[in-house]
Amino acid sequence: MLLPAPLRLLAADSTIPAPVNIPALPKTASGWRTGAKVLVYTGLTAVTYRFGDAAIRRFTQSKLTAPERDVSRAISHLGEDRYAWMACGALTVAGFCRRNERMRHTSAIWAGGLALSDFATGRLKYGIQRHRPSSGSAYNSFDGPGGPRRHTSFSSAHTATAFATATAFALAYREKRWVAPVSYGLASLVGASRITNNAHWASDVLVGAAIGHLSVRASDWLYRKVGEGRARSKAKKVVAF
């Protein structure tokens, strides 16, 4: 039987390597590890809320000098949402102008993560209405959804934005070992600055970091699923042709 032209070319090319089967981590093992991480992080956040928030606030506010406060305020600007969106937009334009798939991937999951993060933190802020440490209230002061919408400590949007940005670059450039430590290091500095600025409790920052990280993870998963769907659709069209 005469093979179609594309298949004849593939059959004739002896340089094409045979598929390599790389053993994948069993889904059950991967699921257990993820579940364990979530439980540990949730426990750490709960312990911080109950035993650490007030103590950490007292320590930071009593030890910080005026120059250190100025540096902390400057670092905090790195987590502002408007700057992240501006940078993401610039990266999107650059990616399309240069036809750089890596840039387009980064900007796509970054934008998706920022959108999810903004939505989640906004809902939490006005649904819980936790008093900020700067208000002078206790760490466990909440107004709830029926409150005056003045207290929006939980969770930290600056930290969520910083960790969304860090995760986007860490995922897109995962083969470069220095990207993840630098990205998450800067994001952690933003989170710490929100505590030293007396704008958030430590548990607010931990939850904000988790929201930012998970938002981009979800965005990256969706991006890859859409890409796989498009690839399958193109493959079907080629076969039909």
Secondary structure as GFF3:
##gff-version 3
##sequence-region A 1 241
A	DSSP	alpha_helix	5	12	.	.	.	ID=ss1
A	DSSP	alpha_helix	27	47	.	.	.	ID=ss2
A	DSSP	pi_helix	48	52	.	.	.	ID=ss3
A	DSSP	alpha_helix	53	63	.	.	.	ID=ss4
A	DSSP	alpha_helix	66	76	.	.	.	ID=ss5
A	DSSP	three_ten_helix	77	79	.	.	.	ID=ss6
A	DSSP	alpha_helix	81	97	.	.	.	ID=ss7
A	DSSP	alpha_helix	101	128	.	.	.	ID=ss8
A	DSSP	three_ten_helix	133	135	.	.	.	ID=ss9
A	DSSP	alpha_helix	157	172	.	.	.	ID=ss10
A	DSSP	alpha_helix	179	196	.	.	.	ID=ss11
A	DSSP	alpha_helix	202	240	.	.	.	ID=ss12
###
